[in-house]
Amino acid sequence: MHQISLKILMKAKLSPLVQKKLVQLNKKDRKLVIKIGKTIRQFEANSKHPSLRTHKLTGNLDNRWSISVSKGFRMVYILLDKNIAYFVDFDTHDEVYKK
């Protein structure tokens, strides 16, 4: 008998702040906005994909998680439930983690 493996996909939701920042960024750096879109699709397909470098944050960002868009650019999210990620911010590594 074959065992069936069901892969549960992650659903990404964007906070109003993230949506606003994406609109602003699109005017300055369209390529980065496209890369962010690809990264979010990758995250939804496999939230643990090695290229995302998904990790839980600590300190004042406790209970939040981060994924990498590029070497120096991060997106931060909270889990609304085990299959829904709510992206609350994105920025350069230094900017997003100093909040």
DSSP file (Angstrom, degrees, kcal/mol; ACC not computed):
  #  RESIDUE AA STRUCTURE BP1 BP2  ACC     N-H-->O    O-->H-N    N-H-->O    O-->H-N    TCO  KAPPA ALPHA  PHI   PSI    X-CA   Y-CA   Z-CA
    1    1 A M              0   0    0      0, 0.0     2,-0.3     0, 0.0     0, 0.0   0.000 360.0 360.0 360.0 134.6    0.0    0.0    0.0
    2    2 A H        -     0   0    0      1,-0.0     2,-0.5     0, 0.0     0, 0.0  -0.621 360.0-132.6 -85.0 139.5    1.3    3.5   -0.9
    3    3 A Q        -     0   0    0     -2,-0.3     2,-0.5     2,-0.0    -1,-0.0  -0.790  17.6-140.4 -91.4 131.9    1.5    6.1    1.7
    4    4 A I        -     0   0    0     -2,-0.5     2,-0.6     2,-0.0    -1,-0.0  -0.801   9.8-155.4 -95.3 128.0    0.1    9.5    0.5
    5    5 A S        -     0   0    0     -2,-0.5     2,-0.7     2,-0.0    -2,-0.0  -0.906   4.4-159.9-105.0 118.1    1.9   12.6    1.6
    6    6 A L        -     0   0    0     -2,-0.6     2,-0.6     2,-0.0    -2,-0.0  -0.869   6.8-151.4 -99.0 119.5   -0.1   15.7    1.8
    7    7 A K        -     0   0    0     -2,-0.7     2,-0.6    39,-0.0    -2,-0.0  -0.801   9.9-144.2 -91.8 120.2    1.9   18.9    1.7
    8    8 A I        -     0   0    0     -2,-0.6     2,-0.2     1,-0.0    -2,-0.0  -0.745  16.8-142.5 -87.3 122.6    0.2   21.7    3.5
    9    9 A L        -     0   0    0     -2,-0.6     2,-0.4    37,-0.1    36,-0.2  -0.515  10.0-123.2 -85.5 151.9    0.8   25.0    1.8
   10   10 A M        -     0   0    0     34,-1.7     2,-0.5    33,-0.3    74,-0.2  -0.752  17.0-144.9 -92.7 139.2    1.4   28.2    3.6
   11   11 A K  E     -a   84   0A   0     72,-3.0    74,-3.0    -2,-0.4     2,-0.5  -0.921  12.5-150.6-104.9 127.1   -0.9   31.2    2.9
   12   12 A A  E     -a   85   0A   0     -2,-0.5     2,-0.4    72,-0.2    74,-0.2  -0.842  12.2-173.8-100.4 131.5    0.7   34.6    3.0
   13   13 A K  E     -a   86   0A   0     72,-3.0    74,-3.1    -2,-0.5     2,-0.5  -0.951  16.3-138.4-120.4 145.3   -1.2   37.7    3.9
   14   14 A L  E     -a   87   0A   0     -2,-0.4    74,-0.1    72,-0.2    72,-0.1  -0.887  13.2-131.3-109.0 129.7    0.2   41.2    3.7
   15   15 A S     >  -     0   0    0     72,-2.5     4,-2.5    -2,-0.5     5,-0.2  -0.273  31.2-106.0 -67.5 160.8   -0.4   43.9    6.4
   16   16 A P  H  > S+     0   0    0      0, 0.0     4,-2.5     0, 0.0     5,-0.2   0.873 122.7  55.0 -55.7 -37.2   -1.5   47.4    5.3
   17   17 A L  H  > S+     0   0    0      2,-0.2     4,-2.7     1,-0.2     5,-0.2   0.934 108.7  46.6 -62.3 -46.1    2.0   48.6    6.1
   18   18 A V  H  > S+     0   0    0     69,-0.3     4,-2.3     1,-0.2    -1,-0.2   0.916 112.4  50.4 -63.1 -43.0    3.6   46.0    3.8
   19   19 A Q  H  X S+     0   0    0     -4,-2.5     4,-1.9     2,-0.2    -1,-0.2   0.921 112.3  47.2 -60.7 -43.9    1.1   46.8    1.0
   20   20 A K  H  X S+     0   0    0     -4,-2.5     4,-2.2     1,-0.2    -2,-0.2   0.925 112.1  49.4 -63.7 -45.1    1.8   50.5    1.4
   21   21 A K  H  X S+     0   0    0     -4,-2.7     4,-2.8     1,-0.2    -1,-0.2   0.858 108.6  53.9 -65.2 -34.2    5.6   50.0    1.4
   22   22 A L  H  X S+     0   0    0     -4,-2.3     4,-2.2     2,-0.2    -1,-0.2   0.907 108.0  49.6 -65.3 -41.2    5.3   47.7   -1.7
   23   23 A V  H  X S+     0   0    0     -4,-1.9     4,-0.8     2,-0.2    -2,-0.2   0.928 114.6  44.7 -62.3 -44.6    3.5   50.5   -3.6
   24   24 A Q  H >X S+     0   0    0     -4,-2.2     3,-0.7     1,-0.2     4,-0.6   0.912 113.8  49.4 -65.4 -43.0    6.2   53.0   -2.6
   25   25 A L  H >X S+     0   0    0     -4,-2.8     4,-3.9     1,-0.2     3,-1.0   0.843 100.2  65.6 -65.7 -33.7    9.0   50.6   -3.4
   26   26 A N  H 3< S+     0   0    0     -4,-2.2     4,-0.3     1,-0.3    -1,-0.2   0.801  98.5  54.1 -60.2 -28.9    7.5   49.8   -6.9
   27   27 A K  H << S+     0   0    0     -4,-0.8    -1,-0.3    -3,-0.7    -2,-0.2   0.782 121.4  29.4 -73.8 -27.1    8.1   53.5   -7.9
   28   28 A K  H << S+     0   0    0     -3,-1.0    -2,-0.2    -4,-0.6     2,-0.2   0.806 134.8  16.3-102.0 -38.3   11.8   53.2   -7.0
   29   29 A D     X  +     0   0    0     -4,-3.9     4,-1.7     1,-0.1     3,-0.5  -0.621  55.9 169.6-145.6  77.6   12.9   49.6   -7.5
   30   30 A R  H  > S+     0   0    0     -4,-0.3     4,-2.3     1,-0.2     5,-0.2   0.858  80.9  59.1 -59.5 -37.6   10.5   47.5   -9.6
   31   31 A K  H  > S+     0   0    0      1,-0.2     4,-2.2     2,-0.2    -1,-0.2   0.888 104.8  49.5 -61.7 -38.2   13.0   44.6   -9.8
   32   32 A L  H  > S+     0   0    0     -3,-0.5     4,-2.5     2,-0.2    -1,-0.2   0.893 108.8  52.5 -67.6 -38.8   13.0   44.3   -6.0
   33   33 A V  H  X S+     0   0    0     -4,-1.7     4,-2.2     2,-0.2    -2,-0.2   0.904 109.7  49.3 -62.4 -40.8    9.2   44.2   -5.9
   34   34 A I  H  X S+     0   0    0     -4,-2.3     4,-2.2     2,-0.2    -2,-0.2   0.913 110.9  50.0 -63.4 -42.3    9.2   41.4   -8.5
   35   35 A K  H  X S+     0   0    0     -4,-2.2     4,-2.5     2,-0.2    -2,-0.2   0.891 108.7  52.2 -63.8 -39.6   11.8   39.5   -6.4
   36   36 A I  H  X S+     0   0    0     -4,-2.5     4,-2.5     2,-0.2    -1,-0.2   0.920 108.7  51.2 -61.5 -43.6    9.6   40.0   -3.2
   37   37 A G  H  X S+     0   0    0     -4,-2.2     4,-2.1     1,-0.2    -2,-0.2   0.916 111.2  47.2 -59.7 -44.0    6.7   38.6   -5.2
   38   38 A K  H  X S+     0   0    0     -4,-2.2     4,-2.4     1,-0.2    -1,-0.2   0.894 111.2  51.9 -64.1 -39.9    8.7   35.5   -6.2
   39   39 A T  H  X S+     0   0    0     -4,-2.5     4,-2.5     2,-0.2    -2,-0.2   0.907 108.9  49.7 -64.0 -42.0    9.9   35.1   -2.7
   40   40 A I  H  X S+     0   0    0     -4,-2.5     4,-2.5     2,-0.2    -1,-0.2   0.903 110.8  49.8 -64.8 -40.6    6.4   35.1   -1.3
   41   41 A R  H  X S+     0   0    0     -4,-2.1     4,-1.9     2,-0.2    -2,-0.2   0.908 111.1  49.3 -64.0 -40.9    5.3   32.5   -3.9
   42   42 A Q  H  X S+     0   0    0     -4,-2.4     4,-2.6     2,-0.2    -2,-0.2   0.917 110.7  51.1 -61.4 -43.4    8.2   30.3   -2.9
   43   43 A F  H  < S+     0   0    0     -4,-2.5   -33,-0.3     1,-0.2    -2,-0.2   0.907 109.0  50.2 -60.6 -44.1    7.3   30.8    0.8
   44   44 A E  H  < S+     0   0    0     -4,-2.5   -34,-1.7     1,-0.2     3,-0.3   0.863 114.3  44.9 -64.9 -34.8    3.7   29.7    0.1
   45   45 A A  H  < S-     0   0    0     -4,-1.9    -2,-0.2     1,-0.3    -1,-0.2   0.858 139.9  -1.0 -75.8 -36.3    4.9   26.6   -1.8
   46   46 A N    ><  -     0   0    0     -4,-2.6     3,-2.0    -5,-0.2    -1,-0.3  -0.662  60.2-171.3-158.8  93.0    7.5   25.7    0.8
   47   47 A S  T 3  S+     0   0    0      1,-0.3     7,-0.2    -3,-0.3    -4,-0.1   0.637  90.5  51.5 -66.2 -13.5    7.9   27.9    3.8
   48   48 A K  T 3  S+     0   0    0     -5,-0.1    -1,-0.3     5,-0.1     5,-0.1   0.210  74.3 142.4-106.6  13.8   11.0   26.0    4.9
   49   49 A H    X>  -     0   0    0     -3,-2.0     3,-1.9    -7,-0.2     4,-0.6  -0.327  57.9-126.6 -56.8 133.3   12.8   26.2    1.5
   50   50 A P  G >4 S+     0   0    0      0, 0.0     3,-1.0     0, 0.0    -1,-0.1   0.807 105.7  63.3 -54.6 -33.5   16.5   26.6    2.3
   51   51 A S  G 34 S+     0   0    0      1,-0.2    -2,-0.1     2,-0.1    17,-0.1   0.750  98.4  56.8 -66.0 -21.3   16.8   29.7    0.1
   52   52 A L  G <4 S-     0   0    0     -3,-1.9    16,-3.1    15,-0.1    -1,-0.2   0.708  90.0-150.1 -80.7 -20.5   14.4   31.6    2.4
   53   53 A R    <<  -     0   0    0     -3,-1.0    13,-0.1    -4,-0.6     2,-0.1   0.908  21.7-162.0  48.3  47.6   16.5   31.0    5.5
   54   54 A T        +     0   0    0     -5,-0.5     2,-0.3    -7,-0.2    13,-0.2  -0.360  19.1 162.4 -61.4 130.5   13.3   31.0    7.6
   55   55 A H  E     -B   66   0A   0     11,-2.0    11,-2.4    -3,-0.1     2,-0.2  -0.995  39.6-112.2-154.0 150.7   14.0   31.6   11.3
   56   56 A K  E     -B   65   0A   0     -2,-0.3     9,-0.3     9,-0.2     2,-0.2  -0.567  35.0-135.5 -79.1 140.9   12.3   32.6   14.5
   57   57 A L        -     0   0    0      7,-3.3     6,-0.7     4,-0.3     7,-0.3  -0.533  17.4-160.6 -95.5 163.8   13.2   35.9   15.9
   58   58 A T    >   +     0   0    0      4,-0.2     3,-1.6    -2,-0.2     2,-0.1  -0.690  50.0  30.8-131.0-177.3   14.0   36.7   19.5
   59   59 A G  G >  S-     0   0    0      1,-0.3     3,-1.8    -2,-0.2    -2,-0.0  -0.394 127.5  -4.4  67.5-135.7   14.2   39.8   21.8
   60   60 A N  G 3  S+     0   0    0      1,-0.3    -1,-0.3    37,-0.1    38,-0.0   0.583 139.6  53.7 -70.9  -6.9   11.8   42.6   21.0
   61   61 A L  G X  S+     0   0    0     -3,-1.6     3,-1.3     3,-0.1    -4,-0.3   0.074  79.7 148.9-109.5  21.7   10.8   40.7   17.8
   62   62 A D  T <   +     0   0    0     -3,-1.8    -4,-0.2     1,-0.3     3,-0.1  -0.199  62.8  28.3 -55.1 147.3    9.8   37.6   19.8
   63   63 A N  T 3  S+     0   0    0     -6,-0.7    16,-0.4     1,-0.3     2,-0.3   0.620 102.9 105.9  70.6  15.8    7.0   35.5   18.3
   64   64 A R    <   -     0   0    0     -3,-1.3    -7,-3.3    -7,-0.3    -1,-0.3  -0.877  55.9-150.7-120.1 157.7    7.9   36.8   14.8
   65   65 A W  E     -BC  56  77A   0     12,-3.3    12,-2.6    -2,-0.3     2,-0.4  -0.840   6.2-149.5-123.6 160.5    9.6   35.0   12.0
   66   66 A S  E     -BC  55  76A   0    -11,-2.4   -11,-2.0    -2,-0.3     2,-0.3  -0.975   8.0-170.3-133.4 145.7   11.9   36.2    9.2
   67   67 A I  E     - C   0  75A   0      8,-2.4     8,-2.4    -2,-0.4     2,-0.5  -0.947  25.7-119.9-127.1 155.4   12.6   35.1    5.6
   68   68 A S  E     + C   0  74A   0    -16,-3.1     6,-0.2    -2,-0.3     3,-0.1  -0.812  23.1 178.8 -97.1 131.2   15.3   36.4    3.3
   69   69 A V  E    S-     0   0A   0      4,-2.7     2,-0.3    -2,-0.5     5,-0.2   0.783  79.6 -18.8 -90.2 -38.9   14.5   38.0    0.0
   70   70 A S  E >  S- C   0  73A   0      3,-1.4     3,-0.7   -18,-0.1    -1,-0.4  -0.847  90.1 -71.5-151.5-174.9   18.2   38.6   -0.7
   71   71 A K  T 3  S+     0   0    0     -2,-0.3     3,-0.0     1,-0.2    -1,-0.0   0.877 131.9  21.6 -55.8 -39.5   21.4   38.7    1.2
   72   72 A G  T 3  S+     0   0    0     21,-0.1    21,-2.8    20,-0.0     2,-0.4   0.288 109.2  83.0-113.9  11.5   20.6   42.0    2.9
   73   73 A F  E <   -CD  70  92A   0     -3,-0.7    -4,-2.7    19,-0.3    -3,-1.4  -0.966  53.0-176.1-126.2 130.8   16.8   42.2    2.6
   74   74 A R  E     -CD  68  91A   0     17,-2.9    17,-2.1    -2,-0.4     2,-0.4  -0.877  18.0-152.6-126.6 154.1   14.3   40.6    5.0
   75   75 A M  E     -CD  67  90A   0     -8,-2.4    -8,-2.4    -2,-0.3     2,-0.4  -0.989  17.4-152.8-121.6 136.6   10.5   40.1    5.4
   76   76 A V  E     +CD  66  89A   0     13,-2.9    12,-2.2    -2,-0.4    13,-1.4  -0.895  19.0 170.5-113.5 137.9    9.1   39.6    8.9
   77   77 A Y  E     -CD  65  87A   0    -12,-2.6   -12,-3.3    -2,-0.4     2,-0.3  -0.944  25.0-142.0-141.0 162.1    5.8   37.8    9.7
   78   78 A I  E     - D   0  86A   0      8,-1.9     8,-3.1    -2,-0.3     2,-0.6  -0.902  29.7-116.3-116.7 153.2    3.7   36.4   12.5
   79   79 A L  E     - D   0  85A   0    -16,-0.4     6,-0.2    -2,-0.3     3,-0.1  -0.811  22.5-174.8 -91.2 120.9    1.8   33.1   12.3
   80   80 A L  E    S-     0   0A   0      4,-2.8     2,-0.3    -2,-0.6    -1,-0.2   0.834  79.7 -23.7 -80.4 -35.2   -1.9   33.6   12.5
   81   81 A D  E >  S- D   0  84A   0      3,-1.1     3,-1.3    -3,-0.1    -1,-0.3  -0.889  89.7 -73.0-155.7-173.6   -2.2   29.8   12.6
   82   82 A K  T 3  S+     0   0    0     -2,-0.3     3,-0.1     1,-0.3    -3,-0.0   0.697 131.6  32.6 -65.2 -16.2    0.0   27.0   11.4
   83   83 A N  T 3  S+     0   0    0      1,-0.1   -72,-3.0   -73,-0.1     2,-0.5   0.296 105.9  75.7-121.3   8.7   -0.9   27.7    7.7
   84   84 A I  E <   -aD  11  81A   0     -3,-1.3    -4,-2.8   -74,-0.2    -3,-1.1  -0.960  54.7-170.4-129.1 117.3   -1.3   31.5    7.6
   85   85 A A  E     -aD  12  79A   0    -74,-3.0   -72,-3.0    -2,-0.5     2,-0.7  -0.897   8.6-156.5-104.6 131.9    1.6   33.9    7.7
   86   86 A Y  E     -aD  13  78A   0     -8,-3.1    -8,-1.9    -2,-0.5     2,-0.5  -0.909  12.5-145.3-110.8 105.0    0.9   37.6    8.2
   87   87 A F  E     +aD  14  77A   0    -74,-3.1   -72,-2.5    -2,-0.7   -69,-0.3  -0.577  22.8 174.2 -75.5 121.9    3.7   39.7    6.9
   88   88 A V  E     -     0   0A   0    -12,-2.2     2,-0.3    -2,-0.5   -11,-0.2   0.620  58.0  -4.0-105.7 -17.6    4.1   42.8    9.0
   89   89 A D  E     - D   0  76A   0    -13,-1.4   -13,-2.9   -72,-0.1     2,-0.3  -0.988  48.5-168.0-166.4 161.6    7.2   44.4    7.7
   90   90 A F  E     + D   0  75A   0     -2,-0.3     2,-0.3   -15,-0.2   -15,-0.2  -0.964  28.3 120.2-154.1 149.8   10.1   44.2    5.2
   91   91 A D  E     - D   0  74A   0    -17,-2.1   -17,-2.9    -2,-0.3    -2,-0.0  -0.964  63.8 -40.2 179.9-172.8   13.3   46.2    4.9
   92   92 A T  E  >  - D   0  73A   0     -2,-0.3     4,-2.7   -19,-0.2     5,-0.3  -0.293  65.3-102.7 -64.4 160.2   17.1   45.9    4.8
   93   93 A H  H  > S+     0   0    0    -21,-2.8     4,-1.6     1,-0.2     5,-0.2   0.928 120.9  44.3 -50.8 -52.8   18.5   43.5    7.4
   94   94 A D  H  > S+     0   0    0    -22,-0.2     4,-0.9     1,-0.2    -1,-0.2   0.889 115.9  46.4 -65.0 -40.9   19.6   46.3    9.8
   95   95 A E  H  4 S+     0   0    0      1,-0.2     3,-0.4     2,-0.2     4,-0.4   0.922 112.2  48.0 -69.5 -44.6   16.4   48.4    9.5
   96   96 A V  H  < S+     0   0    0     -4,-2.7     3,-0.4     1,-0.2    -1,-0.2   0.824 114.4  46.2 -70.6 -29.9   13.9   45.6   10.0
   97   97 A Y  H  < S+     0   0    0     -4,-1.6    -1,-0.2    -5,-0.3    -2,-0.2   0.624 100.7  65.3 -88.6 -13.0   15.7   44.1   13.0
   98   98 A K     <        0   0    0     -4,-0.9    -1,-0.2    -3,-0.4    -2,-0.2   0.591 360.0 360.0 -84.0  -7.4   16.2   47.4   14.9
   99   99 A K              0   0    0     -4,-0.4    -1,-0.2    -3,-0.4    -2,-0.1   0.487 360.0 360.0 -74.9 360.0   12.5   48.0   15.3
